[in-house]
Amino acid sequence: MRSNHAALLLLAFVLASCSPQPDETIQSEDTHTSGMVASAHPVATEAGLEILRAGGNAFDAAVAIASTLNVVEPMMSGMGGYGTIMVYSAEAGQPFYLDASGKIPVGVNPDAYRAPTPNYMENRVGAKGVSTPGASHAWSAMHERYGSLAWTDLLQPAIRAADEGVILDERIARYVGISFEEFSDYSKAIYGRGGKPLAEGERLIQKDLAGSLRQLAAEGPAAIYGGTLGQKIDAAMKSAGGFLALVDLENHEAEWWTPLHLAYRGHDIYTPSAPAGAFPMLERLGMMDALNSRDMGHNSLEYLHHFAEVTKMAYWDRLAFSGDPDVKPPPYDRLFAPEYWQSRVETIDAEQAKDFDYSGIVSANSENTTHFVVADEHGNIVSATVTLGGLFGSKIMPEGTGFWLNNSLRYCTFEPAGNPMDAHPGRRKLSSDAPSIILKDGKPVAALGTPGGHTITQAVSQMIMNLLDHGMSIEEAISAPRIAFLEPNTLIVEETIPETIREALANMGHEIKVRDIGNAHGVAIEYLEDGSVQFTGTSDPRGAGLSEGL
């Protein structure tokens, strides 16, 4: 896409799931003219750039990035996982939402995940926690609609990385060590030597994963959704007592949806509609606007207290109104009405935090997720949040495949039975993903996203307010301190928020925990009057990801 408007700016953010130690930090700021990739691992970033150099577009590069993340960051996402993808097509001139999540297996027994079923907690994390993987089918669906290079070419960087091996950094080696004793003998042989987990600096070689990627390259998604890889998944589930079956794989298809839209501060914000649970992000923007939050002072005590209270209200709405859109579509007209926002914020106590109460409902939270953004010189954009659920998902790797299966069903809400986010057989599973794209005057000016479970929509709201309410630069918006509410009554506050404010929040009744939230990367794109495009990338001082361009 070429624009006649001077200096239209695209700000693309990636928030990786875990906060590494300071010695892992990589910071970069670069200017390029032909495209930009930002991901949580340098090898995945380079995979995307390789495809762009070969003449591919952002959609081609996204397949390469996602498949390579399976190899270099295997505990976070992959062929056995799922996710949420927002795209902007320059040719169509509009954003679309691609659901990369699979439906809940038709054979699921929801009562297996709650009392009085024996071992019901264990059922949530092992074989019975595996849902239909949707990642690989979504890669193919995106390529089929928008890709320009041959499908087989897009998987070559991932195949090469799996064959040749990747050197484990401190973070990935730590995660392997944490989980190693839960691995099967088969997966221990891949991730260990001599019965011990691979250590930092050692090479992880994944020959079986390379073979699975070759099958995917040769056969397309049919390899998993009914083919030999799918049969291996089916066999693993039968052996381990899971609910996922071959019929679920055979019936799966990635789905395209019209995203949600909110007009805000002269911009148009787009984020996934149901089955993703992104709408609370937009609600928070509306309710904070109803409070005239810009006048409170960014990250002041008043500002943070009100954002925390607004977040609880929006999260209550998520629990009350989320659902499979074919069964129970959320009442978006009501939830996005200014009079509704005003009625909610009028109940906030400006001096005291209110306890969150939703009849005992408590959902599991996962931060073991990853996110990437890629943009090309034509104006195409992909912003994708992808995951296995927990760390290494269910920790089940079907023999001969080299990839992990998700534990997506753990993140359903099991009490009370039959609630909209219960594990309903055959229905779409909800998520907290909120990759978003922002337009101004019909042109993209921002793309952002973050992993982090229930903190996702909160972080995205704060990033957007930093940009549109407070006029921050890309570097400032990324590095600004954040807060996040976790049920039932925890408020996570980053250490960079002054101790005096943290103490004051505690005195107002917030149950404070101090830790980092996310790990951001940014990409800026300017469309100049002469038709040229300029990309600027920056990486968050919190993390070790890499943004790089051509």
N, C-alpha and C positions, 0 to 999 in steps of 0.2 A: 504494500500500500504506500502510495506517495501522497504527501499532504502539501497544500499550498499555504497552510498556516505556518508562521515562523515559530520555530522552537517549541513545537508540541512535545510534551515530556511524558514518557512512559516510565513509571517506577515499578519495578518488579521485585517482590520480596519472597525469600525462601526462609522458613524458620525450621531448622533441623531439630530433631526431637530431644537430644540430650545435650547437657552443658558440659563440655570437657574441662580439664584442668587448664590453668593458665599457660603451661608450657606447650599446649597443643595449638595455641592460637596461630592462625594464619590470617593476616590482613592484606587486602589488596584493593587497589583502585586503579582502573585502567580505562582508556578510551579507545574504542574500535569503531569500525564503519560497516561491518557486514553481518553482524549477529552477536548474540550474547547468550551464555548458558550459566546458570547458577544452580549448584547442587551441593549435597552434603559430602561428596567425596571427589577429589581431584580426578581420579580415573573416570568416573562417570561424566564429569564435566568435559573431559577430553573426548570421550566417546561422542557426545553431542556435537562438539566442534568438528570432529572428524567427518560426521555426516553433513554438516553445513558446508565444509570445505569441498565435499564431493558434489555439491549442487543440490543437496536436499533442503527441504524447508523445515520449519519449526516442528511440524507434526512427525516428519521422519526422524528428526533429532530426538524428539520425546521418546520414541520407541527405543532408540539406542540408549538413552539415558536410563530409562526405567529398567530395561533388561540388564544393563551393566550394574545398576545398583543392586540387583539380585545377586550379583557375583561379589562385589566389593563391600557391600553392607548387608550381608545375608540375613542378619538378625532382625532387620527392619521391614523388608518388603520382598516381593518376588512373584514367581509364577504361581505359587500357591496362595497368594494374597489377594488383596482387594483395594479399592480406593475410590477417589472422586476427582474428576478432571474437568477443569474449565478451559475452554479454548476460545480464541477469537480468530475468525476467518476474515482475512483482509478482502478476499473476493466477495464473500457474502456481506461484509460490513456489519457483522453482529456477532455476539458471543453465544456459545452453546454449552450445555452441561452434558457430559458423558458419564453415566453411572457405571463405575467399574466394580461395583459390589455384586455379589451373587445372592440369589434368593435363599431363604432358610430351607434346608433339606425337607422334602415332603414327609420323610419318615421320623421327624423329630417328635419326641415326647417332652413337652415343656415341663412336666412335673419332675423330670429327671434332674432339674436344676434347682429344686427347692425342697425344703423339709416337707414331709418326713422321709423322703427318699434317702436311703443310706448313701453316704459319700457324695451328697449332692454338690458340695463345693468342689470336689475333685472333678466331677463331671463337667464343670464349667471350663476347665483349663486343659483337659486332655483330648482324647479322641472324640468325645461327645461334644466338645466345643468347636469342632471344625464345621465351617459352613462352606457353601459353594464358592470356590475361588473365582474372581471375576477379572483379575488383572490382565491375563494374556489375551482374553477375548476383546477387552477394551483396546489394547494396543492395536490389534488387527482392525477393529472397527474404525479407529481414528485414521489408520493408514489407508483403509479402503475408501474412506470418504475424502480425505485431504492429502494423502501422501503423494510423493512424486518419484521417489526412487523405488527400486525393486525391494520387496519385502525381505528377501534373504539377505540383502546387503545391510539392512538395519540391525541385524542381530550379530553381525560379524565382530564388532568390538567386544561384546559380551562373551561370545564364544572364545575369542582369543584370550581375554582376561581369565576365563575359567581354565582354559588349557595351560596357559603359561604360569598362572598363579598370581596372587597379589600378596604383597608384604603386609602383615598385620600391624596396624598402628596400635598405640596404647589403648585407645577406646575399644576397638573391636576385640583385641586380645583379652581385655578385661571382661567383656560380655561373654566371650567363649568360655573363659575360666569360671564365671559365675554359673553358667548353665550346663557345663560339660557333664556333670554326673547325672543329669536328667536325659542325656542323649542315649540312643540305642547303640549297640555295638557297631552297627553299620555307619551311623553318623559320627561316632567317636573315631572311627578309622580315617575319616575325612578331616576332622577338626583336631586331631591329636596325633601324637607319635609316642609309641611305647606306653600307651595307656594314660598319658598325660596330655592336657590341652596344649595346643600351640601357643607359643608365647610371642610377645611383641618382637617384631623383627624377623619372625619366621614366615615362610611362604605357605599360603593356603592354596593348594591345587585342587580343583574340583572337576575331575574328568567326567564324572557322571552328569553333573550339571551342564557341562559343555555338550555332552551327548543329547541331553533333553532339549537344549537350545537349538541344536542342529535339527532335531525332529520338528521343533516348532517352526524353524526356518523353512524346512522342506514341505511340511504338511499344513502349515497354518494352524489356527486354533483347534482344528479337528484333532490334532495330536493329543490334546488334553481333554477336549469335550467330546469324548466317545472313543478316541483312538487308544494306542498302546499306553501312553502316559496316563490317560484317564483310567484305563484298566488297572494300572499299578496303584493309582490312588484308591480305586474301589477295593482292591485286594488288601491294602493297608488298613482301610477303614473296617472291613469285615474282620480282619485279624485283631484289631484293637478295640472293637465294639463301638465304632462311631456310627452316627446317623447318616452321614453323607454317603450317597450311592451313585453308581454309574448313571442312573436315570436323571439325577439332578444335573450332572455334567452335560448329558446329552440334550437336555431341555434348556440349557442356559444360553442367553444372548445378552450382550451389552446393550444398554438402552440410551438413546438420546432424549434429552428433555429440554424444555424451555426454562431458562433460569429465572429466579426471582429478580425483581427490579425495584430499586428505591431511588427516587430523585432526592438529592441531598447536596446542599451548598453549591448549586449550579452544576452538579455532576450527576451522572447516572451510574449507580452501583449495581453490578450483577453478581449474583452468588447462587449456588445450587438450590433448586427447589426440592421438595420431597421426592424421593426417599431420603435425601440428605437432610440433616437437621440444622441447616445453616441460618434459618430465619431469625433466631435470637440475636445474631450479630446485627442485623438490620434494626431489630427492635431497640437494641441498646443505643444505636445512633439516634433514633427518633426520641427516645425517652430522655437521653442526655441533652438533646436539643430543646426539649420541652422544659428542661431545668435551666436553660441558658448557661450551660456549663462552661462556655468559653469565657464568661465573666468571672468564673471562680478562680482562675489561675491554674495553669497546667500542673497536674500532680500535687496540688495543694491538699491539705487535709480535707477540706470541704469537697474538693473534686474527687478524691479517691474514695471517700466515704459514700458519696452519692453514686459513683460508678459501681461500687460493691453492692449497694442496695438495688440498683437497677439491674445488675447482673442476676441477682437472686430472682427478681420478678421475671426476667426473660427466660431463665432456666426453668422456673415453675411452668411457664407457658410451653416450653419444650416438652416437659413431661406430660402436660395436660393435652396438648394438641397435635403432637407428632403422630405420624402413622403412615402406613402404606397408602399412597395416594389413590389407589384403586379401591381401597376399603374405607379409609377415613382421611380425606384430604384436609390439611390444616386450614383454618378459616383466615386466610391471608388478608382479606379485605378488612377484617376486624383488627387483626394484629398490627397492621400497618397504618391504621387510622390515627391521625393526630389527636382526636378527642380521646381515644383509648390510651395513648401514651400519657396524656395529661391526667386522666383519671387515675392511672397507676402511680405516677410520681407524686401526686398530692397526698398519698398515704405514707410517704417516706418520713421518718423521724430524723430531723437534721442533726440531732445530738446523740442518737442511740441506734446501734445496729439491731436489727430484728432477726430472730432465729428463723432459719429456713425450715419450713414444715410442709411436707407433701405426703402425709399419711404413711410415713415409714418407708417410702420408696428411696432406695439408694442404689445407684448404678456404679459398676466398675469403671475405672478410668485407665486409659492406656496412653503412655507418652512414647511408646516404642514404634515410631512412625517416621516417615521422611517426606520431604517436599522438594520439588524442583520447579524451576521456571526456565523456559527457553523462548527467545524471540528471534525472528529472522529479519532480513533487510526489507522484506515485502510488507511487514507489519503483522504477520501471523504470530500468535502467542499461545503457549500452552502453560498452564499453571496447575500442577497435579500434586495431590496428597495421596500417598500410597503406603500400605502397611501390611503386616501380618497379624495385627492385634497386639499380642504380647511379645516379649523378647523371644525370638525364634518361633513365634506363633505357638502352636500346640506342642512343639518340640517333636513332632512326628515327621519323619522324612521317608516317604515310600521307597522301598528297596529299588535301587537302580536308577533313581531319578535325580538325586543330588539337590532337590529343593524342598523347602519346608512348607508344611500346611498351616494355614491360619488357625487361630482360636477365636474367630469372630463372634461366636455365639456367647462368649463370656460377657460381652458388652451389651447384651440385652438387659432389660429390666424385669426381674422375675417376680417381684412383689408389688402390688397384689396380683394374683394369677389373672390372666386375661387382659391386663392393661395394654395399651396400644403398642408398647415397646417390648412386650413379652416375645418369647420365641415361637411365634405362630407358624406352624408348618406351611411351607410353600409361599409365604409372604416375603415381601422385600424387607431387608434388614435396614434399620436406620443407622445413620452415622452422625458424627459431630463435625465432619469435614466442612470447610468453608473457603476453598480457593475462590478468589474474587477478582473481577476485572472492572475497572472504572473507566467510563467514557466522559468526555466533555465535548460538546458540540459535535457529537457523533463520532469522535475519534478517541482511540484508547489512550488514556493518560496514566493508567496504573494497573498492575496485576500483582496480587499478593496472596500469600497463603502460609499456613503453619501447621505442623503436627502438634500433638499435645493433648489428645483426648478432649475432656470437657473444657480445657483452657483454650482450645482452638478459636472458637467464635469470640472469646473475650480478647485474645491477643489481636485478632484481626480488627475488631472494633477500635481498639486503642491505636493501632497503626494508622487506620483511616482517619481517626480524629487528629492524630499528630500531623498528618499531611494536610487535611482539608480544613480543620478548625484552627490549628495553631501555626500553620505555614512553615512547618519544618522542612529542612532539606532531607534528602534521602538518608544521609548519614545520621542526622539527628533523629529522624523518625525510627530508624532501626535501633539505635543505641539507647533511646529514652527508656527509663525504668518502667516496668509493668507490674500489675497486680492480677490475681486470678482467684476466683471463688471456687472451692470444692465442697460439695455436700458432705456432711450436713451443715457445718458452720465454720469451715476453715477458710482463711484469707491468706493466700500466698503473696508475699511482698518481697520484691527484690532488695538485696542488701544496699543497692545504690540509692534507694529512697531513704532520706535522712532518718536517723534513729529517733529523733524527736517526733517525727510524724508517725513512725511505726508504733511508738509508745502511745501516742494520742489515739491512734486507731484501736489499739488494745483497750484503752480506757473507755472507748465508746462501745465495747462489747464484741469487737471482732477477735476471733481466735487466730492469732498471727503465727505463720510459719515463714521463715526467711530462706529463700533459695531463688536461683535464676529460673526464668521462664523463657525457653526457646533459645534460638541461635540463628540470627537473621543474615541474609545475603541480599544485596540489592543490585538491580540493573536499571540504568536510565537510558532512554532512547529519545533523541531529538530529531524531529523531521524539519529540515531547514528549507528556506525559500527556494534554494537552487535544486531541490529534490534530493539532496544527499541525506544520509542517515548517520547519526553519531550515537554510539553506544558507550555508556560509562558504567563500569561495574565496581562494586565495593563489597567487602566481607565484614561481618560483625566481629568485634573484638571478643565477644563471648565464645566464639567457636572456631572450628578447624575446617570449614567448608571452603569452596573456591568458586569465585565467579571469574569468567574469562571470556574473551570475545575474539572476533576475527577483524 
